[in-house]
């Protein structure tokens, strides 16, 4: 048996983004039904076309979640994270509270995926931290016509060293025309593929660029992704559901409105750690990834 797709969703066209001129965004995963998407809360696909280098966005808080930023195209320049190029990832654990993106600049065409992953209640009081995963340090699994870059979890004999808290498999997969790729994925994992280019078939369902295909609950562990005639590029996100009450409000995730209110109170009281106060985790310091 192989993993099947429960449903396919088509994203809306890009809309004007919060940065203003030169920014459009696609809300790939909306935080409206977290129990169904657990542990995933939100996924944004941001496209930037900034002719003159300038600061984008501004400092903002997070708490109760992890953010995963994948640069698909172009570059970002951040005072704390350094220069981020295509294929690089920043995995941030907000824990009890962090002030994020205090000084981010870009120029030219850039495309970014940012995922939010809910933290279980036991991890929401953790001190914040972040880890940079350069493209060239992420394990790569290759097969006939397939290249899978592994940012979290395992694939075949490859294992990621990413020190995320929630067990998650994250793969950036490129497939040549009609090529296929097999991935072992526990039946307990909830998740989806987001197709960036071309189209793939999974368990008889075709998922095209701009669509997400959500995995059906199953005891099967064998996931087979087959590119169509034009090839494909996609990102696979799958993880263990937390199975706890979850709500989201603004940049915060918690189990109740009272907890959200407390996160706002602590933010206003200046109790959140600024990212500029942290150093990125070094690989030698990283705890074993929960997703192995």
C-alpha positions in Angstrom: 0.0 0.0 0.0 1.1 3.6 -0.6 0.0 6.9 0.9 -3.0 8.5 -0.8 -4.2 12.0 -1.2 -7.3 13.0 0.7 -7.9 16.2 -1.2 -6.3 18.8 -3.5 -6.6 22.5 -2.9 -5.9 25.2 -5.4 -4.3 28.4 -4.0 -5.7 31.8 -4.8 -3.8 34.1 -7.2 -1.1 36.3 -5.6 -2.4 39.3 -3.7 -0.6 42.6 -2.8 1.6 41.9 0.3 2.2 43.9 3.5 5.5 45.2 2.3 3.9 47.3 -0.4 5.0 47.9 -4.0 7.0 44.9 -5.3 5.4 42.4 -2.9 2.8 39.8 -3.7 1.9 36.8 -1.5 -0.1 33.6 -1.7 -1.6 32.2 1.5 -1.0 28.5 0.8 -2.2 27.3 4.2 -4.6 29.5 6.1 -4.8 29.2 9.9 -8.6 28.6 9.9 -8.7 24.8 10.6 -5.6 24.1 12.7 -7.1 20.8 14.1 -7.1 19.5 10.5 -3.7 20.8 9.5 -2.0 20.0 12.9 0.9 20.6 13.5 1.0 23.1 10.7 -0.6 26.5 11.2 0.2 28.6 8.2 2.3 28.6 5.0 3.0 31.8 3.0 4.5 32.0 -0.5 6.0 35.5 -0.8 7.2 36.9 -4.1 9.3 40.1 -4.1 10.5 42.3 -6.9 12.4 45.1 -5.3 14.5 47.1 -7.8 16.5 49.1 -5.2 17.8 47.4 -2.1 15.8 48.4 0.9 14.5 47.2 4.3 11.4 45.0 4.1 9.0 44.4 6.9 10.0 45.2 10.5 10.5 43.8 13.9 7.6 41.7 15.1 7.0 39.1 17.9 6.4 35.3 17.8 5.5 32.9 20.6 4.3 29.3 20.8 5.5 28.2 17.4 8.4 27.4 15.1 8.9 29.3 11.8 10.7 27.7 8.9 11.9 30.1 6.2 13.0 28.6 2.8 14.5 30.9 0.2 13.4 29.6 -3.2 14.9 32.3 -5.3 17.1 35.4 -4.8 18.6 36.6 -1.6 17.8 38.2 1.8 20.2 40.2 3.9 19.6 40.1 7.7 21.7 41.6 10.4 21.3 38.6 12.6 21.0 35.7 10.1 23.5 37.1 7.6 23.0 36.7 3.8 20.5 34.0 2.9 20.5 32.7 -0.7 18.3 30.3 -2.7 18.1 26.9 -0.9 19.0 28.3 2.5 16.7 27.7 5.5 16.2 29.5 8.8 14.5 27.3 11.5 13.4 29.4 14.4 11.9 28.1 17.6 10.0 31.1 19.2 9.2 29.2 22.4 8.2 31.7 25.1 8.8 34.7 22.9 11.1 36.3 20.4 11.3 39.6 18.4 12.0 38.5 14.8 13.3 40.2 11.6 14.6 43.4 13.1 16.6 44.3 10.0 15.9 42.4 6.7 16.8 43.8 3.3 16.5 42.5 -0.2 17.0 43.6 -3.9 15.8 42.0 -7.1 13.5 39.0 -7.5 13.1 36.9 -4.4 10.7 34.1 -3.5 10.3 32.8 0.0 8.2 30.1 1.7 7.5 30.6 5.4 5.9 27.8 7.4 4.5 28.0 10.9 4.5 24.9 13.1 2.7 24.8 16.4 4.7 23.9 19.5 3.2 21.5 22.0 2.3 23.0 25.4 5.3 21.5 27.0 7.6 23.4 24.6 6.0 26.8 24.7 8.1 28.0 27.7 11.4 27.1 26.0 13.9 29.9 25.5 14.0 31.0 21.8 16.7 29.9 19.4 17.4 29.7 15.7 19.4 27.6 13.4 20.6 28.4 9.9 20.7 25.5 7.4 22.8 26.5 4.4 21.7 24.8 1.2 25.0 23.0 0.8 24.8 21.5 4.3 21.4 19.9 3.8 21.7 16.2 2.9 20.7 15.4 -0.7 19.1 12.1 -1.8 19.4 11.4 -5.5 17.8 8.8 -7.7 17.1 8.5 -11.5 15.9 12.0 -12.4 15.3 13.0 -8.8 17.0 15.3 -6.4 15.6 15.6 -2.8 17.2 18.2 -0.5 16.4 17.2 3.1 15.9 20.0 5.7 14.3 17.9 8.4 13.6 14.3 9.2 15.0 11.3 7.2 15.0 10.1 3.7 16.5 6.7 2.8 19.8 6.6 4.7 20.0 10.4 5.0 19.2 12.1 8.2 18.9 15.8 8.9 20.7 17.4 11.8 18.1 20.2 12.2 17.2 20.6 15.9 13.5 21.2 15.5 11.1 20.3 18.4 8.2 18.8 16.5 9.0 15.7 14.4 8.7 17.0 10.8 9.9 15.8 7.4 10.7 18.6 5.0 12.0 18.0 1.5 12.6 20.2 -1.5 12.1 17.8 -4.4 13.0 18.3 -8.1 11.9 15.7 -10.6 12.8 15.4 -14.3 9.9 14.5 -16.7 8.3 11.2 -15.7 10.8 10.5 -12.9 9.6 9.2 -9.5 10.7 9.4 -5.9 9.9 7.2 -3.0 9.8 8.5 0.6 9.1 6.5 3.7 6.5 8.5 5.7 5.0 7.2 8.9 1.2 6.7 8.6 0.8 8.9 11.8 2.3 11.9 10.0 -0.1 14.6 8.7 1.0 16.8 5.9 1.0 17.9 2.3 2.9 18.6 -0.8 3.0 22.1 -2.4 3.8 22.0 -6.1 5.9 24.9 -7.3 6.5 23.9 -10.9 5.0 21.2 -13.2 2.8 18.5 -11.8 3.1 15.2 -9.9 0.9 12.2 -9.3 0.4 10.8 -5.8 -1.8 7.7 -5.3 -3.7 8.4 -8.5 -4.2 12.1 -7.9 -2.6 14.8 -10.0 -1.3 17.9 -8.2 -0.2 20.8 -10.4 1.7 24.0 -9.8 -0.1 26.2 -7.3 -1.9 23.3 -5.7 -1.5 21.5 -2.4 -2.2 17.8 -2.0 -3.0 16.6 1.6 -2.2 13.1 2.6 -5.0 10.8 3.6 -4.9 9.1 7.1 -3.3 5.7 6.5 -1.3 2.9 7.9 0.8 2.9 4.8 4.3 4.4 5.0 5.3 4.3 1.3 4.9 7.7 -0.4 5.4 7.7 -4.2 5.7 11.0 -6.1 5.7 10.7 -9.9 6.4 13.7 -12.1 4.3 14.3 -15.2 5.7 15.0 -18.7 7.0 18.5 -17.8 8.8 17.5 -14.7 8.1 19.0 -11.3 9.4 20.8 -8.2 7.6 20.6 -4.9 8.1 20.9 -1.2 7.0 18.2 1.1 5.9 19.0 4.6 4.7 16.3 7.0 4.8 16.0 10.8 3.4 14.4 13.9 0.1 16.1 15.0 0.3 17.6 18.4 -3.2 16.5 19.3 -3.8 19.3 21.7 -6.2 22.3 21.6 -4.6 25.0 19.4 -5.6 28.5 18.5 -3.8 31.2 16.6 -4.0 35.0 16.9 -1.7 37.2 15.0 1.9 36.0 15.5 1.0 33.8 18.5 -0.1 30.1 18.9 -1.4 28.7 22.2 -4.1 26.5 23.6 -6.6 29.2 24.8 -7.5 32.9 24.5 -6.2 33.4 28.0 -2.8 32.1 27.0 -2.8 34.3 23.9 -3.6 37.3 26.1 -0.7 36.4 28.4 1.6 36.3 25.4 0.5 39.8 24.4 1.0 41.0 28.0 4.6 39.6 28.1 5.4 41.1 24.7 4.2 44.6 25.8 6.1 44.2 29.1 9.3 43.8 27.1 9.8 40.1 28.2 10.5 38.7 24.7 14.1 38.1 23.6 15.3 40.0 20.6 16.8 37.9 17.8 19.9 40.2 17.9 20.6 38.9 21.4 20.9 35.3 20.1 23.6 33.5 18.1 22.6 30.8 15.6 23.0 27.3 16.8 26.1 25.6 15.6 25.8 22.1 14.2 28.0 20.7 17.0 25.7 22.3 19.6 22.5 21.1 18.0 20.4 18.6 20.0 19.4 15.4 18.1 16.5 16.3 15.9 13.2 15.0 17.2 12.2 14.2 13.6 14.9 11.5 13.1 
